C-alpha cells in the first residue's frame, strides 16, 4: 500500500481503481447530531464579502462582469485566478479572474457567438478562424451522424431529447479518484490499459486506444493546472484539506473542458 493509505482497511481498492470498495471498507456510521459543526470562519467571510461585491458590480453592469474573448476554454489555457488569495483555503477558478466568463465553442459556435453579441462582446477573430479550421464541435459531430430520417423527425418535432439539444458533452466524473489515488497512479493504470494488447486492431480497439490516450493527456493537464496554483495532486491526499482540494481540482478540470454552455461562471 502507498504511504498515504496507512491506517485504512485493505481491499480491492488497493489493487485497482475502485472508490466504491474504498468507501465500503472504510466508512464509519455517524448517528449523532450537528453539534460538531463549526461556525463560518473569518477567512470564509472575507472571501464571500469579496464575492458579494463582485456580484453587485456584475448586476450593475447588466449580467456579465467580463468575458475572455482571446482564449478558448481548456484545462491549462488560463493562468491561476483568485477571489481573495490571502484568505482562500481551497483555490481554483475557471479563468484568471473571478466572474470572468470562459468561452466554450465546442458545444456549438453559433450559440457562442449569439451569447457574446448579447452582452456586447466579440470573439477574437484569429481564434475563431483557427477553431473553425481545425476543430469540430459536438453539435457538428452530432449532425454529421444523423441520418436524413432523424433530421426530418427532429424538424417536425416527432423526436425530442436528442444529443444536439441537451447532451453537449455532459461529463459525470468521479473526482474522488484524484484524492484517493493521485494523478500519477491514475495515469499508471490508464497506461496499463493502453499497453494491453489482445486481438486484432479493429475499429473499436483503435477508437478505445485513442480515447485512453486522450484521458492520459487530460490527467497530465489536470496535474499541471493544479501545480500552477502550488497544489500537488500527483499523490494521494494526506488529510481532509488536501482531499477537498484534490476533488475540487478534478471538478474544475472537468468544468473547464466539458462541453456545456457558451459561458461558464468563473466562481
C-alpha positions in Angstrom: 0.0 0.0 0.0 1.0 3.6 -0.6 2.2 5.5 2.5 -0.8 7.9 2.2 -3.1 4.9 2.6 -1.7 3.9 6.0 -4.5 3.5 8.6 -7.1 2.5 6.0 -8.5 -1.0 5.7 -7.2 -3.0 2.7 -9.4 -4.2 -0.1 -9.9 -4.4 -3.8 -9.4 -0.6 -4.0 -5.7 -1.0 -3.3 -5.3 -3.3 -6.3 -7.5 -1.4 -8.8 -9.2 1.9 -9.2 -12.3 1.3 -7.1 -13.6 4.2 -5.0 -16.8 2.3 -4.1 -14.8 -0.5 -2.5 -12.7 2.0 -0.5 -15.9 3.5 1.0 -17.4 0.1 1.8 -14.2 -0.9 3.6 -13.5 2.3 5.5 -16.7 4.2 6.3 -17.9 4.8 9.9 -21.6 5.3 10.5 -22.4 8.6 12.3 -25.6 8.8 14.2 -25.0 12.0 16.1 -26.4 15.5 15.6 -24.9 18.6 14.0 -23.3 19.9 17.2 -19.8 19.1 15.8 -20.2 21.7 13.0 -18.2 24.9 13.4 -19.3 28.4 12.5 -18.2 30.1 9.3 -14.6 31.2 9.6 -13.3 34.7 9.3 -11.4 33.8 6.1 -14.6 32.4 4.5 -16.5 35.6 5.5 -13.8 37.8 3.8 -13.9 35.7 0.6 -17.7 35.7 0.5 -17.7 39.5 1.1 -15.5 39.9 -1.9 -17.9 37.7 -3.9 -20.8 39.8 -3.0 -19.0 42.9 -4.1 -18.2 41.4 -7.4 -21.8 40.1 -7.9 -23.2 43.5 -7.1 -20.8 45.0 -9.6 -21.8 42.5 -12.2 -25.5 43.2 -11.6 -24.9 46.9 -12.2 -23.2 46.1 -15.5 -26.1 44.1 -16.8 -25.4 40.5 -16.1 -21.8 39.8 -17.2 -18.8 41.3 -15.5 -16.3 40.2 -18.0 -15.7 37.6 -20.8 -12.3 36.3 -22.0 -12.6 36.5 -25.8 -9.0 35.8 -26.7 -8.7 32.4 -25.1 -10.9 29.3 -25.7 -11.8 27.0 -22.7 -9.3 24.4 -21.7 -7.8 22.8 -18.7 -4.5 24.7 -18.8 -5.5 27.6 -21.0 -5.7 30.2 -18.1 -3.3 31.4 -15.5 -4.3 30.9 -11.9 -7.1 33.1 -10.6 -8.1 34.0 -7.1 -11.0 35.8 -5.4 -9.0 36.8 -2.3 -5.7 34.9 -2.4 -4.7 35.7 1.1 -7.9 34.2 2.6 -8.6 31.3 0.2 -8.1 27.9 1.7 -9.2 25.9 -1.3 -8.1 27.6 -4.6 -9.1 27.4 -8.2 -11.1 29.4 -10.8 -12.1 28.6 -14.3 -10.3 31.7 -15.6 -7.7 34.1 -14.3 -10.2 36.3 -12.5 -13.4 35.9 -10.5 -16.6 36.2 -12.6 -14.7 36.3 -15.9 -16.7 34.1 -18.2 -15.0 31.4 -20.2 -16.0 30.9 -23.9 -16.6 27.3 -24.9 -17.0 26.8 -28.6 -17.1 23.0 -28.6 -20.8 22.8 -27.9 -21.7 25.0 -30.9 -20.1 28.1 -32.5 -23.4 29.8 -33.4 -24.7 29.7 -29.8 -21.4 31.0 -28.6 -21.4 34.0 -31.0 -25.0 34.8 -30.2 -24.3 34.8 -26.5 -21.3 37.0 -26.9 -23.2 39.5 -29.0 -26.0 39.6 -26.5 -23.6 41.0 -23.9 -21.6 43.3 -26.3 -18.6 41.0 -26.8 -17.0 39.6 -29.9 -14.7 36.6 -30.1 -11.1 37.1 -31.2 -11.1 36.8 -35.0 -7.9 34.8 -35.1 -9.1 32.3 -32.5 -12.4 32.0 -34.3 -10.7 31.3 -37.6 -8.3 28.7 -36.3 -11.1 27.0 -34.4 -13.3 26.8 -37.5 -10.4 25.4 -39.5 -9.0 22.8 -37.1 -11.8 21.7 -34.8 -15.2 20.1 -35.0 -17.8 21.0 -32.4 -20.1 18.5 -30.6 -23.0 20.0 -32.4 -21.4 19.5 -35.8 -20.4 15.9 -35.0 -24.0 15.0 -33.9 -25.5 16.4 -37.1 -22.9 14.7 -39.3 -24.0 11.4 -37.7 -27.8 12.0 -38.0 -29.4 10.1 -41.0 -32.0 12.0 -43.0 -34.9 10.4 -41.3 -33.7 11.7 -37.9 -33.2 15.2 -39.2 -36.7 15.2 -40.6 -38.3 13.8 -37.4 -36.4 16.4 -35.4 -37.5 19.3 -37.6 -41.1 18.0 -37.4 -40.9 17.7 -33.6 -41.5 14.0 -33.6 -38.2 13.4 -31.8 -37.1 15.3 -28.7 -34.2 14.9 -26.2 -31.7 14.4 -29.0 -28.0 15.0 -28.1 -27.7 18.2 -30.1 -30.4 19.7 -27.9 -29.2 18.8 -24.4 -26.2 16.4 -24.2 -23.4 18.8 -25.1 -20.7 16.5 -23.8 -22.0 16.2 -20.2 -19.3 14.6 -18.2 -20.1 12.7 -15.0 -16.7 12.3 -13.4 -15.7 10.5 -10.2 -13.4 13.3 -9.0 -12.8 11.5 -5.7 -10.3 9.3 -7.6 -7.9 12.2 -7.7 -7.9 12.5 -3.9 -7.7 8.8 -3.2 -5.2 7.7 -5.8 -3.3 10.8 -7.0 -2.8 11.7 -10.7 0.4 9.7 -11.1 -1.2 6.4 -10.1 -4.3 7.1 -12.3 -2.0 7.7 -15.2 -0.1 4.5 -14.5 -3.4 2.5 -14.5 -4.5 4.1 -17.7 -1.1 3.3 -19.3 -1.7 -0.3 -18.4 -5.0 -0.2 -20.3 -3.2 1.4 -23.2 -0.4 -1.2 -23.2 -2.8 -4.1 -23.0 -2.8 -5.9 -26.4 -5.1 -8.8 -27.1 -6.6 -9.4 -30.5 -6.7 -7.6 -33.9 -6.7 -3.8 -34.3 -10.4 -3.4 -35.0 -12.1 -0.1 -35.4 -13.4 -0.3 -31.9 -10.0 -1.0 -30.5 -8.4 1.8 -32.4 -11.1 4.2 -31.1 -10.6 2.9 -27.5 -6.9 3.4 -27.6 -7.3 6.9 -28.9 -9.8 7.7 -26.1 -7.4 6.3 -23.4 -4.6 8.4 -24.8 -6.8 11.5 -24.6 -7.6 10.6 -21.0 -3.9 10.3 -20.1 -3.2 13.7 -21.6 -6.1 15.2 -19.7 -4.9 13.8 -16.4 -1.4 15.3 -17.1 -3.0 18.7 -17.8 -5.0 18.4 -14.6 -1.8 17.9 -12.7 -0.2 20.9 -14.5 -3.2 23.1 -13.7 -3.1 22.2 -10.0 0.7 22.9 -9.9 0.2 26.4 -11.3 -1.7 27.1 -8.0 1.0 25.5 -6.0 -1.1 22.4 -5.4 0.4 18.9 -5.7 -2.2 16.3 -6.7 0.3 13.8 -8.1 0.0 11.7 -4.9 -3.0 10.6 -2.8 -4.3 13.3 -0.3 -2.8 13.0 3.2 -5.5 14.9 5.1 -9.0 16.4 4.7 -7.9 19.7 3.3 -5.8 18.0 0.6 -8.7 15.7 -0.2 -11.1 18.6 -0.7 -8.6 20.5 -2.8 -7.9 17.4 -5.0 -11.6 16.7 -5.6 -12.2 20.3 -6.5 -9.2 20.3 -8.9 -10.7 17.3 -10.6 -14.1 19.0 -10.8 -12.5 22.3 -12.0 -10.6 20.5 -14.8 -13.9 18.8 -16.0 -15.7 22.2 -15.9 -13.0 23.9 -18.0 -13.1 21.1 -20.5 -16.6 19.9 -20.7 -19.0 21.0 -23.5 -22.0 22.5 -21.8 -22.8 26.2 -22.2 -21.3 29.1 -24.1 -20.4 30.9 -20.9 -19.2 29.3 -17.7 -19.3 31.0 -14.4 -15.8 31.5 -13.1 -16.6 31.2 -9.3 
